[in-house]
């Protein structure tokens, strides 16, 4: 019997350095199941090659001559929507997150000169395999129930907790832009992202919105209008009025994980906590969101039509953890109503 060979993941590599293109192509193709179908030296060439080869996933440098990575991402997402992994040399800078706002799905640091390429290659291929399975063309049909009225609540929400994964930075900036600086409740956020990028994420969100966004510190007060982002490698949890950082084991393979944040909000705030689950792959946060709902707190999930990846919202909906399923642009208004 002849067994069909598994289909290989087809990768397009875009970088202005010929040396790095060669290195990266070698790292990608260094394991069975991957194929580099083309390499590009700038954004325009990347867009043209994406149309020609229809890769499963693209790695994109940002600082390239002629047409930079931003131009390439914008063109690709307009013409040939494809999962894009941004590679940057500066994880602490906010600039890379502009690429995510244009439609790239994830971001990863470039390997340092002293990096172990075997270790980096495994990390890179794992990320590419994950992204290659994402359908970036959105489908409007989902689990959203049209016209679902908001449930009646006895308590005002004094804390908003938010969880997001793939596509999350773009969703977060959209959500936060809809809130005024005088938003009356603190917001705690867990965003799944590569280690070292949370400082840059917080800086970018702060620059793009009118709110006080910062990477969370242990024992930092939860203040109205302040957004605390969980730092790399530590869980963010809340007590009454204070953020705490935890070194507990990963949850659902994630650290930080959405679930510990949501569970702590349910425990310490009860009906005064509002939970929001945004775009992402997997089911992290679903159990925690159900705990918030069981405690009497309002819970919201981003709908399928506006989610880059509907996995986390779907898991929460299927667990009966969600009061309202809303398009992203309606979530800020719902939060304003819930915190009055």
N, C-alpha and C positions, 0 to 999 in steps of 0.2 A: 504494500500500500504506500502510495506517495503522499506525504504530509505537506500541506502548503506551508511555506515559510511565513512567519509573522511579518506583518508589514512594518517596515522601518520608519522611524520618525524623521521626516525630511526637514532640514534646518537651513535657513539662510543666515549668513554671518555678515554684518555690516560694521566696518571699522576703517578709518583712514590709514592706519598703519599696516603696511603689507606684512611686517614681521608679526604683529599681533593677530592679523587675520589668519596667518599660517598656523600660529600657535593655537589659536582658539579652534580652528577647524580640526586640528589634530586631537585636541582634548575632547571635542564633541564626538568625533568618529572613533575614539579609542575604545569603544565597547560595542558589542553587537546590538543591533536594533536602532542605530542612528546613521544618518547619511547627510552630509553637507552637500546640498544641491547647487549652491552658488555662493559667491562672496561679492560684497559691494564695498566701494571706497567712499561713498557719500549717500546722503538721503535720497536724492533723485534716482541714483542707480539702484538703490535698495527697492524703491517703489516699482521701478521698471522690472527688476528681476522677480519681485513678488508677483506681479501680473503674469510674467512668463512662466514661472516654475510652480506657483501655488504651493509654497512650503507649508508645513504644519505649524511651524513656529519660527520666529525671527529673533536673533540677538542684535541689539542696536546700540552702537556708540552714540554719544550726543555731540561731542565736539569734533566736527568734520568740516573740511573746507567745501567751498561751492554751495552745497546744501547740507545743513547739519541734520542731526538725528531728529530734531523736532519737526523739521519740514518733511522728512521721510515718514515719520509716524503719522502726521496729519494726512499725507497723501495716501499712504497705505490704508489707513482706517476709512478714508473716503472711497477708495477705489477697490481695494482687495482686503477686506477686514481679516486680519490674521493675529493670533496671539503674539505679543511682542514682549521680550524680556530686555529691559534696559540694563546695560553694563556701564558702571561709572567708577571713576577712580576716587571720588570724594563722597563717601556715604554721609558725612556730617553736613553737607551743603544742601540747601533747599532746592537747588536748580533741577536736580534729577526728577523731582516730583512734578514739575511742569509736564514732563513727558507722560506721566500717569494721567494727568488731567486731559491730555490729548487722546487717550485711549490705550496706551501701553498697559499691560496687565500687572507687571511685576518689575522689581528692581534688585540688582545684585552687584556687589562690589567686584571690580576687576581683580585678578590675582596680583599680589605684590611680587616683586622680583625674587623674594625669598620663599614664596609660597610653595608648598608641596603640590605639584600639579596633579598627582593621583587623587589626593583628597579633594582638591578644587574641582577636578573633573567629575568626581562622583556627585558632588553638590550641584554642579551646573547641570549635569545630565538628569538628575532627579527633578530639578526645577523645570527643565525643558519638557520632560515627559509629562509632568503635571499640566503645564500650560498647553501642550499639544492636544490634550483632551478637552479643552475648553472651546465651546462654540461662541465666538464673539458676535455673531449675527443674532440679535435678540429676537425672541419669539413672544408675541403679545399674549398668547394664551397661557394661563397659569392657574394658580389657586386663588386668585383674587376674587372676592365676593363683592360684586358691584353694589353700591348703596348701603354697605354695612354701617349702621349708625354707631357712634362712639358709645361705649357702655357708661352708665351713670356711675360716678365716683363720689365717695364720701370724703376723700382727702385730696388736698392739693399735692401735686408732685414736688418734692423738695430736692430731688436728685434725679438726674438722667444718666443712665449707663448705656454705652453703645459698644457693640461688637461688630467687627468687619474683617474680611480677609481679601481674597483676590478682587480687584476693582474697588477696594475700600477707600484708598486716598482720594480718588475722584469723587466718590459718593460723599465722603466726609466734608470735603471742601464745599460741595453743593449744599449739603445740609447746614453747615455752619454759616454760610453766606446768607441764609434765610433767617438768621437770628440777630437781634439787636445787641449792642454792647451791654444794655441794661437787662439782658435775659436774667430772670430772677433765681435760677437754680444753677448749681455746679454741674458739670458734665465730666464723667470719667469714661475714657475710651481705651479699648484694646483693639489694636490693628495688627494682624499677622503680617510681618514683614521681616526681611533678612536682618540678622544681627548687625547692630551698628547704625541702623537707619532711622531710629525713632527720634533722635535729636533733630535730624534734618527734616523729618516729617512734621514735627511740632513747629519748627521755624517756618516752614513753608505754609502750613495752615494759618499760623499767626499773621504772616505777610499777606495772605490771600483773603483774610476775613477781618472783621472788626472786633474780634474777641481776643481775650488773653489766653493763648494756647501755649502750654509748656510741657516739657517732659516731667513726669511725676517724680517727686522726691518723698522719701519716707517721712511720715508724720506731717506732711504738708496739709494745711487747712483746706477744706472744700468750701470755696467762696462763690457766691453768685456770679455768673458770667465767666467763670474761670473753667478752662478745659484742660484736664490733665490726661496725658497720653502715657500709657504703660511703657516703661523703658525696656530695652532688649534684655532678655534673660531673666526677668523677674516678673512675678505675678503682681498685678495691681488689685488690691481689695480695699474696701471702705469700712470704717466704723462710723459712729455717729459724729459727723462733722470733720473727719480726718481721713486722709489717704494713707494706706500702709503698703509697703512693698514686701513681698514674700519670696523666699527661696525654696518653697516646696517643689516637689517633683512636677515634671510636665503633666499636663492634662490633655487628653486627646492628641498627644505628641507635641503640644504647643506650650511654650513658656516665653512670653505671657499667654495665658489662655483666657477666653471670654468667660468660661464657666465660673471660675472662682470669683471674678468681679460680680457677676450677676447673683451668685449665691450669697455673697456678703451683703449686697444691696438688699436682697430679700430679708436677710436675717436682721439687719440693723435699721432698715428704713420701712420694711413692710409695705403697706399701701401707699406710703409716701415716695416709693421708688418707681421710676418709669424705665422700662427696658426697651431698647431698640436694637434689632438685628438687621444688619445690612448685607450687601452682596458678599459672597464668599463660597468656597468649596468646603464640603464636609458637614459636620454637625456640631462643631464647637459652639457652645452657648445655648443650645436648645434646652438642656436640662435646667440650666440656671434661669432662663427666661420663664420656664414653667414654674419655677419656684417663686419668681416675682408675681406671676399671675395668681398663684395659689395664695400668696400673702395679701392679695387684694390690689396690687399695683397694676397700672395700665401697661400693656405690651404692644409693640408695633413691629411689623416686619416689612421690609422693602418688597415691592411686588416684582414679579418676574420680568415684566416689560422693561423696567428701568434698571434691573440688576445685570451686571456683567456676567455673574455666575449666580445661579439661583439656589445653590446647594444648601447653604446655612439657613436662609429664610424658609426654604421648603421643609427642611428637617424640623424646624421649630413649629411650623404650621401643622405638619403631620403629627407632632407630639401634642397638639392642642394647647400650645403655649402662647398663642397669639390672639389678642383681641381684635386688632385691626391690621389689614394688609393694604399698604398705601404706596402709590408711586412716590419716588424720591422727592419730587418737588412739593408734595403735600405734607411731608413729615414735619418740616419746621413749623407750619401753622398749627399742626396737631400738638406739638410740644408747647407752643405758646399758650394754647387753650388749656392744656393740662397743668401748667405751672402758674396759672392766674390765681 
